[in-house]
């Protein structure tokens, strides 16, 4: 673990006027669980639980995960793997209502993964199984839901987050101060020192993770967010890695009521990135505009979306959590000069047997320049995700997910390569305390 004395992370989320009640089922937004889209501002603060001893209210949760991934290309080598692992999470109670400890041991063990089919990111390159203490932190309550957290931990912000779409999430070495407001105004500022990627057991400096080998620079960020009672959200976030690049992200997501059991969500986000200082990973300046309109009609959702990336360069997602509304299973559709459009559909079938069944599907088309220094093949991706969340008897808390994606690239472009991707993921939670 890196030296925490070097940390200066401040993650402050203070509420101007926080509504005391939990959002009702009518106002809480139900979104598709697409782990490759992260435009949320997840707070880092303290829970409202109260206790006097570390073991009072302590939690020990075993979260096994089984993951099968098969990806075949027209030209490139096939990638395939079957992993068993997950995490064992410990959260203490609050000692004297002030101090709480947390830790997570994560592992990914290889059940199937030949070397000639490496590249699934289920394991370390090789492929090799691994285990790691992915979280180890202490939280000090300052008052109310405000607190300081120091150690290895997860973050979940646009372009800076866990990106939990394999066996083990990204985690970070950081220290933070903040709170967990439900609604109203919140603000944040901070510094992150190192990252451990989802297919690694080693923490490395943020600048080295971005491609500047032999450097040891961290990342600072600040931002603000306002969430309304109807769950409409407005947010701004800025991140900077000295001598590499900076990212500014802004979003507005507005709920528009129509009639009973029907409403619209109008979503808009903007990303700007540019190199700074010595520009150790290249000199660039680019931006991304993304918008989505979603019509919720009872248990069904229909959506249209578009995005446009500037010709100044690809959007960098070097620390996880792509934030384009059109980012799907395989592609993020944020290449230099790319214009993309999507149509999508979601359906919640309700209780089917011992579990709740739902699905969502997306079609995304991305067009890029055909010639010049930023030329790349036009791409179309078709996705389908089926979720079955069991909720009865011994099977309670089992989540079975089937995902399929087919990507077609313009055959006229040199190096274009179509692919088919299929995944089966099974998650389970065991409360051991």
Buried (B, 14 or more C-beta within 10 A) or exposed (E): EBEBEEBEBBBBBBBEEBBEEEBEEEBEBEEBEBBBBBBBBBBBBBBEEEBEEBEEBBBEBEBBBBBBBBBBBEEEEBBBBBBBBBBBBBBBBBBEEBBBBBBBBBBBBBBEBEEEBBBBBBBBEEBBBBEBBBBBBBBBBBEBBBBBBBBBBBBBBBBBBBBBBBBBBBBBBBBBBBBBBBBBBBBBBBBBBBBBBBBBBEBBBBBBBBEBEEBBBBBBBBBBBBBBEBBBBBBBBBBBBBBBBBBBBBBBBBBEEEEEEEBEBBBBBBBBBBBBEEBBBEEBEBBBBBBBBBBBEEEEBEBEBBBBBBBBBBBBBBBBBBBBBBBBBBBBBBBBBBBBBBEBBBBBEEEEEBBBBBBBBBBBBBBBBEEEEBBBBBBBBBBBBBBBBBBEEEBEBBBBBBBBBBBBBBEEBEEBBBBBBBBBBBBBBEEEE
